[in-house]
Amino acid sequence: MSANYDVVIVGGGIAGLSLASALAGKCSVALVEAEQSLAYHTSARSARQLIPSYGPVVVQELTLRTLGLIASRDAEMPEPVLSPRSFMLIGDEDTVREEASGHMHRISHAEALELCPVLDPGFFTTAGLDTGSFACNAPVLLEDHRQRAEAGGVDIITGARVHSAQRVGSGWELGAGQEAFQAGTVVNAAGAWADELAVISGVEKLGLQPYRRTVAIVDVERPLPESCPMVAAADESFYFRKEGNDVLISPSESVPSGPEDAKPYPGDVDALVARLNAVTTLGIKNVRTAWTGLRTEAADGVPVVGFDAEATGFFWLAGQGGYGFQTSSGIAELAAELILAGPSVGQRVRDDDAGLGPASRTAAALAATRWSIRH
């Protein structure tokens, strides 16, 4: 016997959970997750920084909307999700100018060294600072979405990998683990497995590509000051930030991968430690722990949000790349409105010549302008 819902969300990471909480109480929803626990893959391996100056224009606007939505709930949380932590970009003049956005302002070489005194003064000539950036308490945010979803009647089923999905009549029938589901709308929030879910469902895949991104926590001889911003090389060769008394570091790699439970390559971490010891005075002593997540992207780097124009009732919520947490609440708000409006209404968040319009638009305003995923 199949359980019947208006919406079945496939994927229990930040994308699926934030949508579940946005839809809770507005329609009947089930969320199914292949792993035994929620947010097992990329969502558990985040750098935990929300950066308005990071990503394409549409991502920046969704980030601002997400920050506003999270901030509006922070007073009700057991501990705040957001805490101020600036983001600093360093490099040569041309690279910093190319990577900086309107949310970032130029600071002097001396000011950059004052903010982060461990930097080698000869490593960079130019710096930009985003003071609207925030550290994100990802576990608290994920738990808030889970609680809000369940309080609104969402059924969450873990250990239920989707093995079959087909269009039946006016809806969909899914098999996940030992369970069977029927729904008018299936949401593909499967992260690195989004194209695989499309194939299982008989839907044309979009060419979404997972990329590796490794992070490590290291002991250092010279701890970072409390006020130190997150620091990133403008050529995307590394970033680092304070993590308690330790330092979180990443080589910022984007190496193509298949969908998998990714693990660090020891050589990547060793090379990063050597590089940071050469361009900073951190004095990295040893690696406490390291992990690798997968950042899944569409070819244009813009998140895929909307109904598939050819597969009725199949909704894409994928391709968030490295912007998953920082766009999550804004995208969930937009996706929920699209789903509740139904598949006859348009469908992809884009910033090409179809146009998202002026940079001042938020996700709430974007909900009025929609496109089809397949033109």
C-alpha angles and dihedrals in degrees: 000000000000123000111232125224138160090231134019114194115203110206132046101212125109092288096053095039095049091050091048091055091046092052096041112123093008098081138349111283139182123188117202123194126189095213125069091246134041122252092016100147128036096349090062091049102055127139085228098226127124109206121184091194093056123098138001121330095266090051091050092052092047088049092055090049091049091050090052094049094047092046090053089060100038094092089060095049126100086237128002121270093206130056124168115261119156123222121225127196119200134186141088124331097261097045095047091047091050094049100039122092138195090277090063128070130202118254129187125261089248092051091051091052091048090054093045110021094177092072120108103242091217095055096075140022102189136042138185126196130207106198092178092070122113139199110239125217092215098184092053092048093048092048091049091054091048093050094046091048095050092043087056093053101264113152112221117199121185129189089039112123113188109245100166137024131167141164110254120181109310095343148030135276118206136186114206121172105313093335133093124207138188121199142160091225131032116198116208103212093145097129112205088008095054095108090045090054089050090054091049088051094049091247123136109256121235101221095254110178126206116216128196121243119180127202131184137187112222139187113237136195092218112043120211118253117255091249095052113125124225103273125212132178110239090225088061093241095129148341133198140180141173116280107183106293090339134065130244112218136181135182088217089227121173104197117163115247141172118246105283146128091276122216129194121264104230092219091059092056094044092051091049093050090051092049095049092047087054097050100034138038092231090118096212107212105180143342114256096188140339136196141176129219132187121241108199118206142179116231092263094047093239121125115256109234123163151053118306106246092216101040106055114222095012109124123194119215101164147099096068090149111188091338100077101117096031093056098030103105094039093049092045090053091050094043093049091054091048092049094047090048090054137235095292089075121082130272142204133074104227139160099198127102090302079071138213089212127219120009091241092074117111127204089265090060092043090061088075093059118060141165139194118260090225115040 
